[in-house]
Amino acid sequence: MKFKSDIEIARAAKKKPIQEIGKKLGIPHTALVPYGHDKAKISQDFIRKLSNKKDGKLILVTAINPTPAGEGKTTTTVGLTDGLNGIGKNAMLCIREASLGPCFGMKGGAAGGGKAQVIPMEDMNLHFTGDFHAITSAHNLLAAMIDNHIYWGNDLQIDSRRVVWRRVMDMNDRALREITASLGGVANGFPSQTGFDITVASEVMAILCLSNDLDDLEERLGNIIVAYRRDKSPVYCRDLKADGAMTVLLKDAMQPNLVQTLENNPALVHGGPFANIAHGCNSIIATKTALKLADYVVTEAGFGADLGAEKFLNIKCRKAGISPSAVVLVATIKAMKMNGGIAKVDLNSENVPGVKSGCENLGRHIENIKQFGLPVVVAINHFTNDTKAEIEAVKAYVKTQGSEAIICKHWEQGSKGIKELATRIVKIIDGDTAQYAPLYPDEMPLFKKIETIAHRIYRADEVLADKSIRMQLKAWEEAGYGHLPICMAKTQYSFSTDPNLRGAPIGHSVPIREVRLSAGAGFIVVVCGLVMTMPGLPPKPSAEFIKLDKNNNIEGLF
């Protein structure tokens, strides 16, 4: 039977009870907190007992800069996990949860596609186990407690003009980017200018994904800087006594979610920070748990390697004390042509010169990954319109970069279509050639760290920052935050801050709009160009096409 869509393929899957998936990993049913028959959380008590077990090998999947043509990074991540199991390896998947914003906007879900999906697909792309709702509630509880403290006398002497804690929601709503709150008279508090970010850009999301356990989570929440006094001294979340209640709200959300692929292989799906405005990786607790349960763990980092992979390697690996043994860089022939200047309407026609021109973007990412001391293999995510000449052009180019490209047909064939890549990755890992090192040391000054990323990853000539931003960075260094890594917030579509500048641009500038201290998460957010921390909906949002059919099945979700 031929299925027309990802959701139909997922709905027809023969799922195993989640206890069987857990048993395959050595997880007793008593250590699983079930959410129905096909998903469960792994208990904190069980995770603690894994500490003495040997770690497996970590594989990072990343991609070229995204284009409207599509790259299929999550699909390849899922497919590679199935492929590794298909060649007899004990492998599992670690990816992020889906945000409702992209699901109802234009990007779609985050469960893969075709015959390389995580199921239950509908649940994963919608409310799942409620983690994002818990994060949203914890974040907004803190916002409410700040306003409430000011209303009832302001013992902490918060300067209401210097409250830096905004509210969040897990939906794209540009109208909420900047708002005026507490209007309507004395009973409603003191009017102030504030705004909303999307939940996946919140510091609470980042904290949950970077915490090792509940104690670490509570300490990090307490370290959040929410406002400043008139003398510029910081006010922390712990000063408001909000950290305890926030931890209570996040207690269940801290437990990784166990689900399965279409081929009934185990997958941990947990956390979901965006990679263009946050650090873009699944949770540390999920990754570390998987490394104790499997010999090979396949994970991904959001958007292109200039964002997700850079943050994975400079932030997550640094904080978690982990490192990948190999990196898979996903690309498509169509995306190569689009990076080469070919219009979307012409992508289905063979154009070898266009492919060759677009390969510069691919080559830049290969060079960047190698700067971290890691071996990289290119996965060509196959489309039916790809021609032999176009594929050979990419393979030949990648060879000149000291790497190799392997054609992958997992979308169409599942694990059978990606066995070549799986076999090659195992051989690379067995060769033990990885020599991971972050791009900059902790002790490097903050602005120098920003310049290092801009010069070495983006190939920019200069970083543009006015005096106030430089002074703010210096003040944070003097306050003891100079050791923190940098989380760049910029467009995902280009190495530059101009989303229309495709390929591999050089000689551009990186303008910094603002900097934010995420003291709880433990990094400095650097907002560049026009990137928004609250996205908007496109002219034709996906929400227009999502509905229930006559049998109450969801349709239009992808």
N, C-alpha and C positions, 0 to 999 in steps of 0.2 A: 504493500500500500504506500502510495506516495503522499507525503504531507506537504501542505502549502506554506506553513509558517513554523517559526521556532516554537511558538506556544502549543501548536498541535503536536509537534514532535515530543515536547516535554510532557504533555497531557497523556500521551499514549505510552509513556515509559513504564517499564515493569519495575517499580520501586520495591526495595526490600525494607522490612521494618527497621527503624533506626537502631534498635537493639542489636540486630545482626551486623550492621555497619560498625557499631561500637565493639562488638565481640571480635571482629576481624582485627581490630587494633589492640585487643587486650583490655578493653574498657568494660568492666562489669555493669550489668543493667542498673545496679544500685548507685553507680556513679553518674548516671545520666538523668537529667531532668527533662522529661519529654514534653514537647509542644505538639501534641497530636501523634500520629504514627510515623511521620517521616522527617522529623527534626527534633533536636534535643540540645540542651546545654550540658557541658561537661563541668562537673562540680569542682569547686576550688580545692576541696579536701583531696580528691584524686590527683589533681594537677600537682599539689605539693609533694605527693608521694613519688613523683617521677624525677625528682631533682638529681638522684644518683645515677640515672640511666645515661648511656652514651648518646651523644647527638648524632643525628643523621646528616646528610649533605643537603645544602640549600641551593636552589636554582632560582635565579631571578629572571623573570620575563619582563621585558620593556619593549619600546617601540620607537619608530621614527615620529616626527611631529604629526599629530592627527590632521587628516584632511576630510572633506565631505565624501571622499571616495571610500573611506573606511579602511581600518587596518586589522581589526580582529585580535587585539591583544589578549582579552579575557578568554575568547574562544580558543586561542592557541595555548594559553595557560592550562585550561581545562583539558584540551586535547593532549598536551604533553604528559599530564598526569595519567590519563588513560593509556597513553602510549607506553609509558614506563611500566605500568602494571601489565600491559599487554606483552612485554618482553620478559615478564617474570620478576619484576622488581617490586619491592614493597614501597609504594609511593603514595603520598597524599597531597592534597591541594590546600592552599591558604590564600584566600582572597578577601576583598572588602565587601561590605553590605552595600546595597543600592540605595541611593537617595531618591526621594519622591520628586525632587525638583527636576532632574534630568528625565525621569520616567515619564512625567507629564509635560516635559518641555520638548527637547528635540534629540537628545543623545540616546534615549532609551534606557533599558535596564542594564544589569551588570551580572548576568548569569551565563554568558557565553552565547553560542548560537549553533544552529544545525544539529549535528550529532555530537557536538562537544559542549554540553550544557551541564549546569548544576540544577538539581531539582530538589524541592518543588519550585519551579520557575516563577509561578504567580506569587506565591508567598514571599519568595526572596526579593522580588522587585517591588513589593508593596509594604505591608506592615511587618512581615517576618516575625521575629520574636519580641518586637517592641523596643529594641535597644535604642533606636533613634528617638523614639518618643520619651524614653527615660532621660536621654542626654538633653533633649530640648527642655524637659521639665526641670532638670537639675540646674541648667544654665539660667533659665528664667526665674527660678526660685531665688537665685542670688541677686538678680536684677531687682526683684520685688523687695528683697530684704534691704538693699541699698536705699531705695526710695522710702521704704518704711522707716529706716533708721533716721534719715534726714527729717522726715515728717514729725517724728516723736522726739525732737529735741536735738538730734545730731551731736551726741556725746563725743563721737570720734572727730568732730570738727571737719567733716568732709566738705571740701569746696565743691559746691554743686556744679560749678562751671568746669570742673576737672574730673567728672565721673567718666571713666573710659570703658566701662562695661556696658555693652549694647545687648539687646535682646536677639533671639534667634528663632527661626522656624524652618522646617524642612520642606520648603516649597520656593519656587522662583516667584518673587513678587517685587518688582522694581519700585513700586509705589511706597514701599516701606524702607527704602535705603536711608532716607533722612526724614525724620518726623519730629513734631513737637508734642510732648507728652504732658500730662497733668493739667490740662486746661479745664475750665469749668468752675473755678472758685476754690476757696480755702480748703474745703473738705477733700479735695482731690490731690493736694500736695502742691509742690512748687513747680511751676512750668519750666520745662527744660527741653533743649534740643537733643535728640538721641536718634536711634535708628535700629534696623534689623540686619543681621547677616544670616546666611543660610546655615543650618545646623552643622553641616559637614565642614564649615569653615570655623566653627567655634573652638575656643581653647579647651572646653570641656571634652569635646570629641578627641582632640589631640592628646589630652591628658589620659583619657581612658585607653587610647591606643599605645601610649608610651609607658603605662604603669605595669609593674610586675605582679602586684597583688593588691588587695584591698587596703592594706596599711600604706603602701606606696601611693595609691590613689588618693587617700584622704590627706596625706601630707602634701601632695601636689596641688590638690584643690585648695588647701589652706594657703598655699604660696601664691595664689592668683592675686595680682594687683588690680583692684577694682576702681580706685580713685586716688586723688592726691589732695592734701590739705593746702591751705594758703601758703605755707612755708615749703611746698613742693615735696614734703615727706609722703611716702606711699601708705595707702590703706589697703590691708590685705583681706582676703576672704575670711581668714581665721579670726580677724578682728571683729567681724560681724557675727561670728559663731555660726556660719552657714555651712562649713565644711562637713560637719557630722550629718546633717540632714541630706546634703547632696550625695554623700557616700551611700546613705540608706537608699536613696532613689536609684543609684547606679549599681547596687549590690548584685542584682541578677544580670544586669547588662555587662558586667565584667566577666561573666562566664562565656567562653567561646561557644559558638553554635556549630553543631555537627549535622551535616547533611550528606548528600551523595551525588555523584555524577550520573549521567545516563547509563554508564556501564557499571554502576553500583560500587564505585571506588570512593573512599572517604574524602570529605572536604570540610575544612573549617572555614566558616564565613563570619568575620567579626570585625567591627569598626568600619569607618568609611570616610576618613578625611579626604577632601579634594586635593589634587596634586598641583593645581594652578594657584591655589590660595592657602593651602595647608601642606602637610608633609606627604600625603598621598599614599600611605601604606596601611595594610591591615595591622591588627594589634600585635604588640610584642608578645603578650601572653599566649595568643593563638599560635604564632610562629614558633615560639619556644616549646610549647606543648607538642606541636606537630613533629618537631625535631627529635623529641623523646619517643614518639610513637612510630615513626617511619624511618626507613633508610634514606629516602629521597623526599624532599619537600619542595614543591613548586609554588612560588609566590609571584606576585606581580606588583609593579609600581605604576601609579596613574600617569596618563598622558604620555608624552614623549620622554626619552631618556634625559633630556635637558632639564626636566622638572622632576618627575617621579623617581627615576633612577638616581639622579644626583642627590635628592633628599633621602632616599632609602640608604644610600651609601654614606652620606655625610651626617645624617641625623639618626635614623633608626639603628643602623649597624653600630654606630659610635655609642649610643645609649644602651643598646641591648647586649653588646659584646658578642655579636654574631657577624658572619660574613658569608657571601655566596661562594660556591666553588666554581660556578659557571654562569654566564649570562646569555640569554636568548633575546635577540633583537628582531622584532616582528616588522615585516614590511609587506606591501602588496605592489603588484605591477601597476595597478591603477593609481596608487598613491605616488609612485615614482613619476608617472607621467604628469600628475597634477603638480608635483613639486618642480617638474620641468617646464611648467607653463602651459600645459595642455588643458583646455577647457573641459569641464565635467561632461558636457554633452558629447565630447569626442573621445572619451576614455575607452569605449568599447572597440575602437578601431586600432589596428596594430600601428605602433609608432615607436620604433626602436630608438631613433634619435631623442625623442621625448623621454624615454626611459633612461637613457644614458645621462641626459641633462639632469634629471631628477635624482640620480644616484648620489649627487653631492651631499644631499641631506643625510642619506644613509651613511655615507663615509664619515661625516662629521660625528655622528653618534658612535660609530665604531671607534674612532680615535678617542672620543671622550671616555668611553667605558674602559679602554685600555689604560688610560691615565690612572685608574684606580687599581691597576695590577691584575685585572681579571680577563680570562679568556672569553671570547664572544663568538657566537654562531648566529648567523642570520637565518630566520625562518621566513620563507616566502609563503605567505598565506594564499593559497591558490584560488583563483576565480576561473570559471569556465571559459571566459573570453581571453584569458592569457594565452599568448602564442609562444611557441618554442623559441623563436628568435628573441622575444622580449625576456623570457626567463634566462636564456643563455647570456644575454647582455648583463643582467644583474649578477649572475654567478661569476662572470668574467671580471666585473668591476670589483666585487667583494674579494676576489682572489688577489687583486692588486693591493688591497688593504690589509693583506696578511691574515685573512679570515676565510670563511667558507659559507656558502648559502645553500640551504636544503629546501626543496619544494615540499610543502605540507598540505595534505588533503583531508585534514581531520574534520572540517565542516561537513564534508560530504560522506566520509567513510569512517569517522570516529577514530579509534585507536589504530586501526589498520593503516590509515592514511598518514600517520606521523611516526611510525616505527623507526624510520631511518634517522630522524632527528633524535628520538629517544636513545637509540643505540649510540649515536655519536656523542651525545651529552654524557652518557655513562663512561664512555672511553676517555673523554676529556677529564672528567672528575677523577677517574682512576689514575690518570697521569699526574694529578696533584700539581698543576702548574699555577694555580691561583696564588697571588701574593697581595692580598687586599691591603690597601692603606687609604685613609680618607684624604681628601684633596688639600686640607689645611689643618694645622694643629690647633688645639684648644686655646693656646696662649697667644695666637695671632690677634692683633687688634680687630675690632668689629668691622670697621670700614675696609680694612685690608682683606678681610674674609669676603666681603661683598665684591670687592674688586677682583679677587682671585676667581670667584665663580663667573663673574662677567667676562673676564679675559680668557680664562681657560676653557669654560664650557660654552659661553655664548659667542666668543671671539669678538667682543666689543672693544672699541678703542678706549672708551672712557665711561666712568660712572658719574652722572650729574646729580649732585645733592647740594641743596642750599645750606647756608651756615647753621640754621636752626636744627636741621637733621644731623649734621656732623656733631654739633654740640650735644644733642640728645644721646647720640651713641657714646660720646665721651663720658657723659654723666652716668650712663648705665655701667660703663667700665669702672668708674670710680665707686659705684654702688655695689660692685662685686659680681656683675653679670657679664664681664668681658670674655669669660670662657665659653659662653653659649654659642652653639652653631647658628647658622643663618638659614631661614626659610624664605626663599624668594617667592613672591606672589606676582606673577606676570602672565601674559597670554600664553596659551599652550600651542598656538598655531605657528609660532616662529621662534627661532633662536633669539630674535630681537624682541623688542616690546611692541613692534608693529605687526598685528596679526596678518596683514596682507603681504608681508615680506617673506616669501617662501624660499625653499632651497637651503643654501648655506651662506647667509650673508656675513660679510666682514665689514669692519670700519664703521660700525654703527655705535650709537650711544645708548646707555641704560639710564633713563631718568627715574629718580626715586621720588615718589609722591609723598610717602609717609613711612614711618617705622613704628612698629608696635612691639612692646615687650610682653612675651608670653612666659611669665616667670614660673607659672605652674607647669606648663608643658616643657619648659626648658629650652626655648629658642627665641630668636629675634625674627619677627616677620618684617620683610622689606617689600612694601607695595610699590610696584613699578608700572609706569605708563598709565593706561586707562582701565586696567583690570578691576573688576567689581567683586566685592565679597558677598554681594547679594545679586545673583544673576536675574535676568528678566526672561520672559517667555518669548518665543519667536512668533512671526506672523501667523503661522499655522501650527500651534502646539499639538503634541501627540495626544493631549487630553481630549481633543475634538474627536478622536477616532477610538478611544477606549470606552467600552460599554459591556453590558451583559447581553448574551443572546437569549433566545426563548427558553433555553434550558438552564439559565443562570450561570453559564460559563463565561469567563472573561474573554473578550476578544479585543484585538487592536493593540495588545501589549507586546513589546518586542525588546 
